Amino acid sequence: MAVYTCPRVFTSSYCCRHHPDLATYRAADKPGSRPRFAAGRVDTAPFHGLSSLILRFPPNFVRQLSTKARRNCSNIGVAQIVAASWSNKDADLSAVPAASAFDAAATATDLVVPAQIKAEDDLAATAVNAASSTAVPIVPDLLEAEDDVAVFGNGVQLGGLPDLKEASFLSSDGSLAIHAGERLGRGIVTDAITTPVVNTSAYFFKKTADLIDFKEKRATSFEYGRYGNPTTVVLEEKISALEGAESTLMLASGMCASTVLLMALVPAGGHIVTTTDCYRKTRIFIETILPKMAISATIIDPADVGALETALNENQVSLFFTESPTNPFLRCVDIKLVSELCHRKGALVCIDGTFATPINQKALALGADLVVHSATKYLAGHNDVLAGCISGSMKLVSEIRTLHHILGGALNPNAAYLIIRGMKTLHIRVQQQNSTALGMAKILEAHPKVAHVYYPGLQSHPEHELAKKQMTGFGGVVSFEIDGDLMTTIKFIDALKIPYIAPSFGGCESIVDQPAIMSYWDLSQSDRLKYGIKDNLVRFSFGLEDFEDLKADILQALEKI
């Protein structure tokens, strides 16, 4: 199993993150705090000779230390982390064996350098320049450290740092979407504001001893591109911060995330519960692929709590998997209630929160065990990337990660960069789309040529009160039925000038589609109706265009039918 983070090097003031497969989550000390990152543990007795580990600092370290001390140590590619001691003399800064530098014993639970260190040997650490992989000696002399303050030869101090798991200086989702995983510390050492893209398929080891240390879990590193990438790790930590999750796994698409999760957590012969209204490809996987693994399913109405209780009592249910809001009718599931019911019977709860986004809904805080997103949609937000993600506890996500490493479906680091960039504006985009969609839903509901509108922000929606309770916004998608048949609806859609006729949603550009044609055209009209898909159904994803422009466009298109 590849490892992409390192043990803690300093006590409370200089934290280093761990790979989730080797880490155990520890909640922050402050009561009621929401954990952001996982503090790891090394399950080995005291050991020496971590020859692959070095402390790695960026160029201009003295300036970096004073202004960017919140940054975590971590690793990238062959550059790997270790604690080292330094000379208090102006000695040659050539590297020496890490076994000498890291002779202090580690406890069975934490690998920690004591807060007070007196440098006595002419030892130095070597930094690896991430861009050129060239060893650059840049660590200044360390004289001593007392009371969680490391005092360096030039008088610069490292101390009084904020707890990175707390991130108390980032109190809003908007700030987290911008800075989490980056300002809070990332594994790529750089002066750049933006996170670099690490394009590599594999990571090398300087000598066989380093590889053996890694394989026997005495050293931490990446190994192969399918097992992890530094750019992707930044994205995973950003999403974890927004979701309040211990861990996040990025995958190549939303469907990849859903299918790997189901296969990893539901045993052969197991049983799941899901809902009638959902993404069609998810339904196809549950109805046609899972039975090949002897996995059966009970399908219930999203609001039918009684049916859920019956399914839990009559079956050994492993997982309740549902969207909330659902696709395309935007039904809402009482996440808190279903989580309580499922947990009493030992079943897990996974919420696909793609339509909600972590800005509008916190499924984990409501009691769900896992939350899935098609990051293609709102998270990336620019209609230019495919990706999926799973967030939840370290234990569950690590279990899914193990299967993911076998099946593949790894996210390309360039796609990870695009999502990181897109998430910088997530909160602003979602707020705008919430506002536009709610305004247009009210206009459409009052229009004589619209038969019905499906939007949780409307009082007419069957789960409106529930949506108000568990969501802070209702999303940017509105589904509605034209007062007419298939051809009338086609005429309306073709008369629109702003939105693109396309699948997907959540981007800056408005998108419209007719599900009967876009997603269900291979079925007969009668078969489509089994899923509630009428010929006159329209799904409209509102982008970031001006509200008045969108309003005028929709009204003029309605006037033409």
N, C-alpha and C positions, 0 to 999 in steps of 0.2 A: 504494500500500500504506500503510495507516494505521500510525502509530507511536505507541506509548504510553509510552515511557520516554525518558530523556535520557542524554547522554554524561556521563562522569565529570567532576565539577567540581573536587573536591579530589583530591590525589594518593592516598595510601593511607587517609586518615582520613575522608573524606566521599564515599562512593560514590553514584553514581546509575546506575540500571539502564537497559538498552536494550531496544528492541523486538527480538524474536528475528529478524524478517525482515531487519534491518540489522546484526545483531550476530554476532560470531564468538566462540565460547566459548574461554576461557583457563582452564586448570586452576589450582587454588590452588597457591601456592608450596610448601606443606608436603607432604612425601612421604606418600603413602597417604591423603591427605585426600579426603573425598567432596565433590565440588562441589555447591553449593546453587544459586547464581545465576550468570548469565552476565555477564561483563564485555564490554561492547560496544566496537565500533570504528566510526569514521566514515570512510568511504572517500572522502574529499575532501581536496584540498590545503588549506593554510591559508586561512581565509576570515574575513570580517568581516560585520557588519550582520545578525546574527541577531535581527532586530527582534521576533520573536515569543517570544524566550526571556527569562525572568527568574528570578532566584533567589527561591524562594517559601518563606517560613517562617511557622509558625503564630503565633497570638496568644501573648503572654507568652513571646516567643522566648528571653529570657535564662534564664528558668526551664527552658524546654524544652531548651535547649542543654545545660544541666548535667545534666539527669536523663534525657533521651531522645536523647542525641547519637547513639545507634546508628541512629536513623531515617534512611533514605535520602531524598535529594531525589527527587521524581518529579513527574508531572503529573496533573491531573484536568481533564477538560473543556477549557475555554479557558485555564485556568491552565497555563502552560508554563514550563519551566525554562531558566535560563541563568546563567552566571557573571556577576557584576557587581562593580565596586569601589565602595567607599563613602568618604564624606568623614570625616576625623578631626575635623571641626568640627561644632558644633551647627547644621547647615545645614538648610534646608527639605528635607524628604524627598520631594519630588515626583519622579516618574519622569522619566528622560531616555532618549534613544534607546539601545537596547541595543548598537548598533554602537560607541558610545563606551565603554560599560561593558565590552564584550567585544572589545577591540582586540588582545588577545594572540593570537598565531598558534597554530593547532592543528596537531599533526603529522598525518601521513597515517594513523596508526593510532589515536591517542587524542587526545581533546579534553580538555586538562587545564589547570587554572589552576595556575601555579607555587606551590610550597609557601610561598614568601616573597612576600608582596604588600604593597606600601606604597601606601596610598590617598593620592592627590595631588589628585584632582579632586572637586568637589562633586557626586558621583554617588550615586544610591541605587537600591535595588531595590524593586520593588513586589510585595507579596504579594496573591494573589487568594483571597479567602475562598471556600472551596469551597461553603459553604451558600448564600451570597447573591450570589456572583460580584461582590462589591464590592471595588474596589482598596483595600487597607489598607496604608499605609506603616508597617512594623514592624521594619525591620532596623537594629540599632544600629551605631555607628561601628566600623569595622575599622581598627585601628592597624597591625598587622603580624603576619606569621606566620613562625615560624622552627622548623626541625626538626619539621615536621609538626604544629605547634601554632599554631592561629590565636588571637591575643590580641585581645580586643575591649575597647572603651573602658571598660567597667565591670569589667574584670579577669577576666571569665569566659573560660575557655579551652576550645578544642576540640582534643583531641589524645589520643593513646594509645587510640584506639578499636579494638575488636576487628575482625578481618577478617570482614565479613559473609558472605563465601562460606564461611568456615570454620565459623561458628556454633558454636565450640567449647564455649560455655556451654550449648548444648542438645545433650546427648549421647544422648538416647533418643528413640525414635519418639513416645512419649507427649508429651514436651515439644515436639517439632516439630509434631505435629498441632495443638497449642494455639497455638503462637507463630509458626511459620514463615509468612512473608508478611505478618505484622503486627508483632510485637515486633521482628523483624529489619529492619523498614523497609517501608513501603507507600506507594503513590502518592497516598494521600488524606490531606491534612494535617488532623489533628483531634486533640483531646485525648481523644476517646472511646476507651474500651478496645475496644469492638466496632467492626468495620468498617462504615462507613455504606453504604447502598444508593444508588448513583447511577442514578436513573431518567431516562434521556434517550435519544432516538433519534439525536441528532446533536450535533456540537460546532461552535461557530462560531469564525470568525477575525475579529480586530479590524479588519483591513484587507487589501486584496488582496495587498500585498507579503508579509504573513505567510503567506497561502495559497500563494503562489508559492515562498516559502522551504520550506514543508512539502512541496510537490509535487516540488521539486528536491532534497529530502532534506538541506537545510541546517538544518532545524528539525524538532523532534519534537512530535507531538501525537496525540491521537485525531482522528478525522474523522467516522466514521459508526458507529452502534451495532452494525452487523453485523461491523465490523472490530475491535471491542474495547471494553472497559468497565473502569473502574478497580476496581470491586468484583470482577469476574471475574478480573482480573489477580492480585488478592490470593489468590484460590482456586487459580489456576494455580501460583503460586509455592509455596503450601503443599503441593500435591501433588508438585511437583517435588522439594521438600526431602525428603519421605517416600520417594520413589522413587529418590532420588539421580540425578535427571534434569537435563539442561541446560535443558529446556524442556517445557512442558505446554500442551496446547490443550484448552479446554473446549468441548463441543458440547451440543446440545439433548437428546440421549439416547444410550444405549449403542449402539443400532443405528446411529444417525447417525455415531458415532465409527468403528465398524467399516466401514461402507460407504464413507465418505469416505476412510478410510485405504487400503482396497483399490483404489479408483479412482485415488487419487493416486500410489500406488507401483507398481502393476502395469500395464505398458504394454499397449496393444492387441495382441492376439496372444500375450500372455504366458502363463505357467503358474504356478500356485500349488499348494502341498501343504497339506492340512488333515486333520483327524481325524474318525473316524466318529461319535464322541460329541461333540455340541456343541449349542448353543442352536439350536432349529429354524429360527428366522427367519434366522440367519446361514447355515445350510445352504441354505435356499431362495434367498437372494441369490446364493450361490456357484453353485448348480446352475441357476438360471433367469435371473438378470440378467447375471452376468459373461459367459456365453456370447454374449450380444448384442454384447459388445465383443471377441469372439474370444478371450476368456480362458478357458483350460481348467484343470481341477483334477484332482489325484490325491488320493484319500481313503484314509487309512491308519489302522490301529489306533494309538491313542496310544502304545503301548509297542513298536511294530514298527519298530525302528531300521533293520533290513534293508530294509524297504519304503521308508523315507525315502531311504536311500542309493541304491536302485534308481531312484527317482523323480528324484533329483538327477543321476544319471548319464545317464538317458535323456531328460531334458527340460532346457530352459533355464529353470530355476526362478527366479522373481523373489522369491518370498516363501513362507515357511512360517508359516501362521497357525493357531494352536490355543489352546484354553483349557487351563488347568492350575491347579486341578482342573477337570474337565469337567462339563458339565451333561447329564443328571442323575446319572450314575454315578460322578462324582468320581474319574475316572481322572487320573493324573498323568504328565506328560511330563518326561523328563530334560532340563531346560532347558539345562544346561551342555553336555551331549553333543550335542544337536541343533543348538545354536548353533555349536559347533565344526565339525560336519559341513556345515552350510549355508554358513558363512562361507568354507570352503575352495572352495566352488563359486560364490561370489559372490552367494548368496541371503541375503535379510534374514530375521530371525526376529521375529515379533510374538506375544506371549503375552497372552491375555485373562485377567487375574488377578482377575476380579470375585469369584470364590468364595474366593480366598485373602486378598485385601486386601494393601496394602503393609505391614501389621503382621505378617502371617504369612509373606510371601514377597517377596523382592527379585529380580524377574525380570531387571532390567537388570544387577545385580551378578553374576548367574549367567551372563550373556553375551548375553541377548536384546537386540535393537536397539530394540524398542518394547514398551511395555506399555499395554494398553487396560483400562479399567474402565467398567462401567455404574455411574456414581456414584449412580444411583437406589438402589442396594442398600446395602452396608455404609458407604460413604463418607458419604452423607447420613444414613442410618441411622434415619430416622423415618417412612418410608412416606408422605412428603409432597412429593416432588419428583422430576422426571425430569431426567437429565443423563448425559453420557458424557465421558470424557477420554482423551487419548492423551499419553503421556510418552516422551521419548527424547532423542536428540541434537538440537541446534539445527538442523542441516542437514535432517534428516528431518522434524521437526515443522514447520519453516518451509515445506517443500514441501507438506505436508498442509494447512497453514494457508492457503496460496495458493488451493487448490481449495475449501476450506471457505468462504472469503470470497466465492467465486463462487456456490456452491450454497446458501448460507444455513445454516439450522440453528443459529443463534446461541442461546446460553444467555441466558435472561432474568436480569438482575442480581438480582432478588428470589430466584430459584432459587439463584444463586451464594451469596447471603447465607445461605440455609437450609443449604447444604452446608457453608459455613464454620462455621456454628454447630454443625452435626451432628458435624463432625470434631473438635471440642474434646473429645468423649467417645469418639472412635473406638477408642483403645487399650483403654479400660476395657470398652467394649461387646464388642469382639472377644475379649478375654480371657475374659469371662463366657460368651460364646457358644461359644467353644472348649471350655471346661470342661463346660458343660451338654451339648453335642452328644456329646462323648467319653463322658461318663457314661451318657447315654441309649443311645448306640450299643452299648455293652457290655451293657446290660440287654436291649435288643431282640434282640441276637444270641443271648442265652441263653433267650429266651422261646419256648415250644413253638408258639405261633401265628404266629411270624414265620419265613418260609422263608429269607430271605437279607437281609443288611445290607451296604450300600455306604458305607464311610467310611474314608478313608485313615489314620485313627488306629488302626484295628483291624489286628491281625496277619494276619487273613484277607484283607485287601485286597491285590490283586496288586502294587501299588506302595507298600506300606507302608514298606519300607526306604528307597526313594527319597524318599518324603514326609518321613520323619524327617531326611533329609540336607539337603533344600532348603527345608524349611518349619520355622517355629518353633511353629506351631499348625496344626490341621487344619480349622478353619472351623466354622461354626455350622449347616451343612446336613447332614442324614442322609437317605439314600434307603434304602428297604427294601421287601421284598415280603411281603405278608400271605400266610399259608397258606390260600389260598382263591381264589375267582374275582372277577369284576368286582363283583357284588352284595355279596359278603362284604366286600370292601374299601370299598365305599360305606357299608355299615353301620358299619364301624369309624370311618371319617372322620366320619360324621354323629353318632356317639356322643361325639366329642371336645367338650369344653366350653371350653377355653382358646383354641386356635388358630383363626384365621379361615381359611375356605376361600377362597383367593385365589391369584392368581399373584404373582410376585416373592418376594424373600427379603431377609434382612439387616437388617430393622428391629427396633425394640424389641418389637413384638408378634410372637408366634409365628404362623406361617402354614403351612398344610398344603394339599397338592393331590395329585390323582390324575392324573399326566401323560396317561394314556390318554384322559381326559375333558378336562382343562384345556387341553392343548396339541396333542393328536393325534386329537380326536374326529371330525374331518373325514375321517380315514383309516379304512379297514377294519381289522379285527383283524389280518389277515395282513400288511397293509402296515405297521401299527404294529410288528409283530414284526421286520420288516426292520431297524428301528432299535433293537431290543432292548427296546421299550416293551411290557411285559406289562400285562394288565388289573389285576393285583394290586399294581402298583408305587405306592409312596407317596413323595413328597418332603416332608420336614418341615424347615422353617426355624425353628430355636429362637431365641426372642427373649430378653428380659431378665427374664422371670418367674422366680420362685423355682424352683429345681431340684426340690424335693420336690413342689411343686404340679404341675409338668409331669409328673413321674414318676407321680404318683397318677392324673392325668387319662388318660395313655396306657394305664396298666395297667387302669383301669376300662373303657376303651373296648375293649381287647382281650378283656376278660372277657365282653363282650356279643356276640362273634361265635362 
